[in-house]
Amino acid sequence: MTTTPPTDGRSALREERRRAILDAARALATEHGADGFTVEQVAARAGVSRRTVFNHVAGLDQLLVAVCEQILAEVTTDLLADIERRTTGLNADDAGCRSALDAVAEATRGVDLPTAIATIHRVLGSPAVHDERAQGIARAAFDHVGGRLRAQMQRRAPALDPVDLELSLALLFAGITTIADLWLADHPDLAPDVPPAARADWDDLLDRLLHRIRVGVTG
């Protein structure tokens, strides 16, 4: 006879409240921009107390980082799954390590970054390209993705030089941030339902980025 382990009711309740808080913050930010709502409004919409909100996050910026991480979650899952598939059976030699790094770059082609970036841009109130607060919030969320990628690559390619790994991830994410700014500047009023023409422009920018990472600026 098998038994099902008892559910931790407190953990389930905490996760339910966290989801409600993030959903409320995401809705309010989409409606009013990153600066257009308060913790009290988040608490009221989520059906929790102000204190409960602060039990989960330190303030509004951290809350927005968590919202952006939530938006990136599905893309991150797909990205990690693709890298897992591409790195299965690689040898623990220099060629295998190079292939592992190539797998990270190639996997970015197969995930829906345009929707995630457009949604984050909308949640942050469609800020100007050089808005430092918005850039910091988005960067913190992408850093979380980078951390998960780093852990996966260390597991899948343990012989990979850690400096090479750090430099490759830094170049990739800095490049994605740069082309995202260029893309949003050309398509400032994007809805999360990204039209085909804008997707084609994103694909072109991503191709150029991956080419530059491989061959260098002068290639």
C-alpha positions, 0 to 999 in steps of 0.5 A: 500500500502506498501513501501520499505524503501530507501536503504542507498547508502553510507552504501551499498558502504562502505560494498561493498568496505569492501568486496573488500578489504577483498577479495583482502587481502585474495587473496594476503595473500594466494598467498604471505603469511601474510608478503608478501604484502602491503596495497598499493597492497591491495588497487590496487587489490580492486580498492580503494585508500590507504586511503580507506583501512585505513578507514576500518582497522588500518593496515595489522594485523587488516586487516588479523584479519578481513579476518580470521573473514570472513573465520570463519563467516559461521562456526560461523553462523552454530554454533550459529544456532545449539546452538539455536536449542539445547537450545530451551526449556531449564529450567532456573535451574542448570540442564538447565544451564549445558545443555546449556554449553554442547550444546556449546561443542556438537555444535562444532562437527557439524560445519566445523572447519577443513576447516576454520582452514586450510583456515586461516592457508593458508591465514597466510602463513602456519606459524610455530606452535609457530609464535606469530604474526600468533597466535595473529591474529587467536586468535583475530578472534576466540575471536570475535566468543567467543564474539558472543557465550557469547552473545547468551548464556547470552540470552538463559541461563540467569541464567547461572553463568557468571564465569562458562560461561567465564571459559567454553568458555575459556577452549573450545577455548584454547582447540580448539587452542591447538588441531588445532596446533597439527592437523596442525603439523601433516598435515602441507600442508593442502588445504582448501579442507580437505581430509577425513583422516585429518578430521578423525584426527580432529574429534578424537582430538575434541572428546578427548578435549570435553571429557577432558573438561567434566571429567577433566585431571584425568578422 
